[in-house]
C-alpha cells in the first residue's frame, strides 16, 4: 500500500473515531429551569478534591474508571435528605466527563442525577455553571420558583419557523433572536403555569401575580 493511501486511511479512521466520541456525548441545550426540573439533585457547592476511582468492570472485564470529585455543599435546592459530599463523572470530555476546579476556591451550581447506588453523577449534558456567572434572576429562581414551572416544558427554537405543540410549552427563542442560547430568556425568564393551565414566560424573580397576562412574556 502506498504511503499516500496509508495516510488517507489513517485520516478516515481518525475522523470515524472522532465522530464516535462526538456521538457518545451529544447534548441539546437546556434552559436552566428545564435542567432544574430534569435533575434529581441541584446544589451549590465547592469542589475540594478529586481522584480516579474504579466503579466496576465492563462486559470484557476491563475496569470502569471515573473521576470522583469531593465537594463541600453550600446549599441544596433539590435532592435527598443529607449533604452531597462526592460526585462521579466520566474520565474524559469525550466520555461526557465534566472538568471542575478542585481547589475549593470556586463555587458551582451543579445539577445531576442519582444512580442506583445513591451516588450523584454528572456529565456534560447537565447544567453546571460557576456561581458567579449566574444572573441574579437565576440565583433567586432556584428552588420554589423553578419548581413552579416543572409542569411546563421549555422548547428550544433552533431555527425559524418554529412553534410549540401545546399550551403547556414555552418557546425558547434566544438562539434565533440573539445568536446565543444564554440570552434574555435563559437568564431572566421562567416558564410558569397560569390559572387556565397554559404555560407562559414570566420575567423576574418576585412571586408572580395569581393571574398574569401575556404582556409579561418576552
N, C-alpha and C positions, 0 to 999 in steps of 0.2 A: 504494500500500500504506500502511495506517495506521501511525502511529508505534508503537502497541502491538504490531501484528503484526510489525513490524521488530525490535523488542526481543525478542519471543518467538523469532523465527527466529534472531537472533544468539545467544540463550541456548542454543538447541538445537545450533547449530554449535560453540559453545564447549564444551558438555558432550560432544559427539561427539569433538571434538579431544582433550579431556582423557582420554576413555575410550581413544582410540587410543594416547596416550602411556602410559597406565597398563598397557595390554595389552602394549606394547613392552617393558616391564620388570617382568614378573610373576614373582616368585620364591617358591618354597616354602622354609620354614625348614629349615635343615640342622643336624644335630648336628655339633660340631667334628670328631669322628672321621670322619664321612662326608665332611665338607668336605676334610679332610686326604687321604682316600683318593681322592677325585674329582679332586684338583688335580694338575697337573704339577709345580708349584713351591710350596713352603711356606718362607717366610723370616721372620726377624725383622730389621727394618730401620728406618732413619730416612729421611724424605723431606727432601732438602736443596735442592730447586729444582723449578720447574715452568715449562712453556711450551706454547703451542699449536703443533702441528705438522700438516702435511698429509701424509697417508699414501697418497694416490692420488685417483682420481676415481670418482664413481658412474656409473651407466648413462647419465645425462644429461650427463656431462662436468663436473659440479659437484665442487669439491674436497671430499674427506672430511677433516674436521678432527677431531683428537684432542688430548687433554691428555697430555703426556709428563711424568711425574714422574721426576726424578733421585733415586736412592736410594743410601744408604750401607748396604750389607748388614752386619749384625752376626753373623748365623748362618743357615746353610741347613739345614733339616730334611729337605727333599726337593727334588730338582731336578738339573739338569745340572752337569757339572764347571765350575768357574769362578763368579765372583761375578755377581750380577744388579746392574746399575748404572742401569737405566732401565725404566720401566713405562708402558704405554699404557692409557688409559681414555677413555670417551666424554666429550664436552664438557659434557653436561648430565645431571642426575639422571634426567630423563625419557627419556634415551637410555641409561640404566643407568650413567652416569658416576659415579665414586667421588670424593668430595671429601676430600682429605687435607691436613693441615697441612704446609707445606713449609719451616718454619723450621729444621728439623734438631734440634728440641728434644724431639719426641715420638717414641717408639718404637711400631712397629706389628707385629702378626702379620699377614702378608699371604699369602693363598692365591690362586693364579691358574693360567692355562693358557697354554702357548706357542702362538703362531700359526705359520703355515707358514714365516715368515721367522726363526723362532727368537726372537721378541720376546715378553716376558711381557705379557699383557693381563689386566686385572681389570675386574670390573663389580659392580653391587650385589648380584648373586646369589652372589658369592664370599664366603667368611668372612674379613672384615678387621676387626680389633679392636685397640684400643690395648693395648699390652703390659701396662700397669699394671692394666687391668681384668680380666685373665685370672686364674682361680683358680690356686693352686699346683699342683693336680692337672692342670689343662690344660697348664700350662707343662712339667711333668715328663713328661706323656704324649706330647708332640710327638716324633715320630721313631719309634723301635722299638716303643713301646707301642701307639700308634695303628696302626702298620703291622701289628701282630699281628691287628688286627680287620678288616683290609681284605677278608678273605674272608667277612665277615659284612655284614649290611645293617641299618642303623638305620631303623626305620619309624615315622614320627610318627603319633600318635593324635590327630586333630583334634577328635573328639567320641566320646562313648560311645554304643553299643558299638563296640569296635574289636578287631582281633586281627591276629596275624601269619599269613603264608601258608605258612610252612615253618620248619624247625628252624634255618636259617641266618640268621634275623632276630631282632632285639631290638626290643621295643615301647617307643617313647619317649613317655612319658605326662606329661611336665612341664606341657603346656598344660592338660590336663583335670584334673590333680591340683593344680596350683599357680597356674594362670592366667597363666603366662609360659612361653615356650619356653626361656628361660635359667634353668631351675630346677636341681634337685639332680642329675638325670641328665646334664644339659648340662654342669654344672660339675665333677662328681666321678666320673662313671662312664664305663667303656669297654665296648663290646660285643666280647667275645673268644670265639674258637672253643675249645670244650672237647675233651677227649680222644675223645669219641664223635662229633666233627664237628658237633655242635649248637653254637649260639651263646648266650651268656648275659651279663648285665651283671656287671661286676666293679668294685668301688669302690676308689679309691685309685690310687697310682702305683707302689707296690712291685711287683716281679715277682710274678705270680700263681703259686700252687702248681701243680704239674704237673697236678693234677686239682682243680678247685674245684667246690663244691656250690652248689645253688640258694639256700641261705640267705645267700649273699653278694650276691644280687640285691636291688634296691630293693623 
